Amino acid sequence: MSPRSGLRRYALPSIAAFTVAIGLVGAMHLKAARPVLAMLGVPCPVDNTTAEQVSALRASGLAHLRAVKFAPARPVPGGFVLDATTPEEARQWAHENRIACEDVKHGYSYLRCRGVDANKLGLAGPPVSELWLSFGPNGHLIGVDVYRRGMSANDTTAAWDGASYALRDVLGVPTSTMGDASPAVLGGSPLQTARLQWRFSDYVAIVTASNLPYAGLAVREQYMSSRL
């Protein structure tokens, strides 16, 4: 097996996780995703995306994730409220907390913040590399994506445990689990991945730990409204 074909075998599921799992294109614009896409000969998928395309992608992703029962709660870091918080309110939160953010438009509107103190989001562990807030066509928050990369083993464990324990306390046992999130296992091979999912008819939460090329040990938290 050639290095390129081996990368394809490992990277394609990872790319699917970046796209189908969230049902939005914002996270595909993360710097860590671009080298993997480039090595696969895949152009950046967000440069010319329309709102209609994002809506179709989101509906397709949620079709694989939505469950029947309503969530007992819909926890989101930072005190934001899914299907309620507006971009103006999010910008005000960033201003009050002295967090550097920028508006991004890729079909839908996003607020991208970098180097965020985890405590300001009510999270455990090291600073957040990138925070993406996604807003639907009606101007309300539909997704929060927390991404931390290049972490030490201890920081990876702190980020993973903090997110997973908080969600278990509120939502109970995950709907599905995959892999082993211990840094020793994650570091064993490229693109090694562990994932927890909580799926409801109106809410989806996903915590993913990975060993990514060009990014090292990474933990990604996704909090999404699954209302269509």
C-alpha positions as CSV (number, residue, x, y, z in Angstrom):
1,M,0.0,0.0,0.0
2,S,1.4,3.4,-1.0
3,P,1.7,6.2,1.6
4,R,-1.0,8.1,-0.4
5,S,-3.4,5.3,-0.4
6,G,-2.8,4.6,3.2
7,L,-3.5,8.2,4.0
8,R,-6.7,8.0,2.0
9,R,-7.8,5.0,4.0
10,Y,-7.3,6.8,7.3
11,A,-8.2,10.3,6.2
12,L,-11.5,9.7,4.4
13,P,-13.3,8.6,7.6
14,S,-11.9,11.6,9.3
15,I,-13.1,13.9,6.6
16,A,-16.5,12.3,6.8
17,A,-16.5,13.0,10.6
18,F,-15.7,16.7,9.9
19,T,-18.5,17.1,7.5
20,V,-21.3,14.6,8.0
21,A,-21.1,14.6,11.7
22,I,-21.7,18.3,12.1
23,G,-23.8,18.8,9.0
24,L,-22.2,22.2,8.5
25,V,-19.1,23.4,6.5
26,G,-17.6,25.9,9.0
27,A,-15.3,23.4,10.7
28,M,-13.9,22.2,7.4
29,H,-12.2,25.6,7.2
30,L,-10.1,24.8,10.2
31,K,-6.4,25.1,9.4
32,A,-5.7,21.5,10.6
33,A,-8.2,20.1,8.0
34,R,-6.6,21.8,5.0
35,P,-3.4,19.8,4.7
36,V,-5.2,16.5,4.8
37,L,-7.6,17.7,2.1
38,A,-4.8,19.0,0.0
39,M,-2.9,15.7,0.2
40,L,-6.0,14.0,-1.0
41,G,-6.4,16.5,-3.9
42,V,-9.6,17.8,-2.5
43,P,-10.2,21.6,-2.9
44,C,-11.3,23.7,0.0
45,P,-15.1,22.9,0.2
46,V,-16.2,26.2,1.7
47,D,-14.9,28.9,-0.6
48,N,-17.9,29.1,-2.8
49,T,-20.6,27.5,-0.6
50,T,-24.1,28.9,-0.7
51,A,-26.7,28.9,2.1
52,E,-28.8,26.4,0.2
53,Q,-25.8,24.0,0.0
54,V,-25.1,24.3,3.7
55,S,-28.7,23.6,4.5
56,A,-28.7,20.5,2.3
57,L,-25.5,19.3,3.9
58,R,-26.8,20.0,7.4
59,A,-30.0,18.1,6.7
60,S,-28.1,15.2,5.3
61,G,-25.8,15.0,8.3
62,L,-28.6,15.3,10.8
63,A,-30.5,12.5,9.1
64,H,-27.8,10.2,10.3
65,L,-27.7,11.6,13.8
66,R,-31.2,12.6,14.9
67,A,-33.0,10.3,17.4
68,V,-36.6,10.1,18.5
69,K,-36.5,11.4,22.1
70,F,-36.1,15.0,23.1
71,A,-33.0,16.0,25.0
72,P,-33.5,16.5,28.8
73,A,-31.4,19.7,28.3
74,R,-29.2,21.2,25.6
75,P,-26.0,22.2,27.2
76,V,-23.7,24.6,25.3
77,P,-20.4,26.1,26.5
78,G,-20.3,29.8,27.2
79,G,-23.9,30.2,28.3
80,F,-25.1,30.4,24.7
81,V,-28.6,29.1,23.8
82,L,-29.2,27.1,20.7
83,D,-31.9,28.4,18.4
84,A,-31.9,31.7,20.3
85,T,-28.6,33.4,20.6
86,T,-28.0,35.9,17.8
87,P,-24.7,37.0,16.2
88,E,-25.0,40.4,17.9
89,E,-25.3,38.8,21.3
90,A,-22.3,36.5,20.6
91,R,-20.2,39.5,19.5
92,Q,-21.2,41.3,22.7
93,W,-20.1,38.2,24.7
94,A,-16.8,38.2,22.9
95,H,-16.3,42.0,23.6
96,E,-17.1,41.7,27.3
97,N,-14.7,38.8,27.7
98,R,-12.0,40.4,25.5
99,I,-11.9,37.6,23.1
100,A,-10.7,38.2,19.5
101,C,-13.3,37.0,17.0
102,E,-14.1,37.6,13.4
103,D,-17.2,37.2,11.2
104,V,-16.9,34.5,8.5
105,K,-19.4,33.9,5.7
106,H,-19.6,30.6,4.0
107,G,-23.2,30.2,3.0
108,Y,-24.2,30.5,6.7
109,S,-22.7,33.1,9.0
110,Y,-20.1,32.1,11.6
111,L,-18.2,33.8,14.4
112,R,-14.6,32.4,14.7
113,C,-12.7,33.1,17.8
114,R,-9.1,32.0,18.5
115,G,-7.1,31.5,21.7
116,V,-10.1,31.5,24.0
117,D,-9.5,30.9,27.7
118,A,-11.4,27.6,28.4
119,N,-12.7,29.1,31.7
120,K,-14.6,31.8,29.8
121,L,-16.6,29.0,28.2
122,G,-17.0,27.1,31.4
123,L,-14.8,24.3,30.2
124,A,-11.9,22.4,31.7
125,G,-8.4,22.1,30.2
126,P,-6.2,24.2,28.1
127,P,-7.1,27.3,26.0
128,V,-9.3,26.7,23.0
129,S,-7.5,26.9,19.6
130,E,-10.6,27.8,17.7
131,L,-14.2,28.4,18.7
132,W,-16.8,28.5,15.9
133,L,-20.3,29.7,16.4
134,S,-22.7,28.8,13.6
135,F,-25.8,30.7,12.8
136,G,-28.6,29.4,10.6
137,P,-30.6,31.3,7.9
138,N,-32.9,32.8,10.6
139,G,-30.0,34.4,12.4
140,H,-30.0,32.1,15.4
141,L,-27.3,29.9,16.9
142,I,-27.4,26.3,15.6
143,G,-24.0,25.0,16.5
144,V,-21.0,25.5,18.7
145,D,-17.7,23.9,17.8
146,V,-14.8,23.9,20.3
147,Y,-11.4,22.8,18.9
148,R,-8.1,22.3,20.7
149,R,-5.0,21.0,19.0
150,G,-1.3,20.4,19.6
151,M,-1.9,19.4,23.2
152,S,0.2,17.5,25.7
153,A,-1.1,14.1,27.0
154,N,-2.3,15.7,30.2
155,D,-4.1,18.6,28.4
156,T,-5.8,16.1,26.1
157,T,-7.0,14.0,29.0
158,A,-8.3,17.2,30.8
159,A,-10.2,18.4,27.7
160,W,-11.7,15.0,26.9
161,D,-12.7,14.2,30.5
162,G,-14.0,17.7,31.2
163,A,-16.4,17.6,28.2
164,S,-17.4,14.0,28.5
165,Y,-18.1,14.1,32.2
166,A,-20.1,17.3,31.9
167,L,-22.3,15.8,29.2
168,R,-22.7,12.5,31.1
169,D,-23.9,14.4,34.2
170,V,-26.7,16.2,32.2
171,L,-27.5,13.7,29.4
172,G,-26.5,10.3,30.9
173,V,-24.8,7.5,29.0
174,P,-23.7,8.4,25.4
175,T,-25.8,7.1,22.5
176,S,-22.7,5.7,20.9
177,T,-19.0,5.3,21.7
178,M,-15.9,4.6,19.5
179,G,-12.3,4.1,20.2
180,D,-10.0,4.8,23.1
181,A,-9.2,8.4,24.1
182,S,-6.2,7.7,26.2
183,P,-3.2,9.7,24.8
184,A,-1.1,6.5,24.7
185,V,-3.6,4.9,22.3
186,L,-4.2,8.1,20.3
187,G,-0.5,8.5,19.8
188,G,0.0,5.0,18.5
189,S,-0.8,5.8,14.8
190,P,-1.8,8.7,12.6
191,L,-5.5,9.7,12.6
192,Q,-6.3,7.5,15.6
193,T,-9.7,8.6,16.8
194,A,-12.1,8.2,19.7
195,R,-15.6,9.6,19.8
196,L,-18.7,9.9,22.0
197,Q,-22.1,10.9,20.7
198,W,-25.3,12.0,22.4
199,R,-28.2,12.1,19.9
200,F,-31.7,13.4,20.4
201,S,-34.4,14.7,18.1
202,D,-33.5,18.3,19.0
203,Y,-29.9,18.2,20.0
204,V,-26.7,16.4,19.2
205,A,-23.4,16.6,21.1
206,I,-20.2,14.9,19.9
207,V,-16.8,14.8,21.6
208,T,-13.9,13.6,19.4
209,A,-10.2,13.0,20.3
210,S,-7.8,12.5,17.5
211,N,-4.1,12.3,16.6
212,L,-4.0,14.5,13.5
213,P,-1.2,15.2,11.0
214,Y,0.1,18.7,11.4
215,A,-2.0,19.2,14.5
216,G,-1.0,16.5,17.0
217,L,-3.3,15.5,19.8
218,A,-6.6,17.3,19.4
219,V,-10.0,17.3,21.0
220,R,-13.1,18.7,19.3
221,E,-16.5,19.3,21.0
222,Q,-19.6,19.8,18.9
223,Y,-22.9,21.1,20.3
224,M,-25.7,21.3,17.7
225,S,-29.4,22.0,17.4
226,S,-30.8,19.1,15.3
227,R,-34.1,21.0,14.7
228,L,-34.8,21.3,11.0
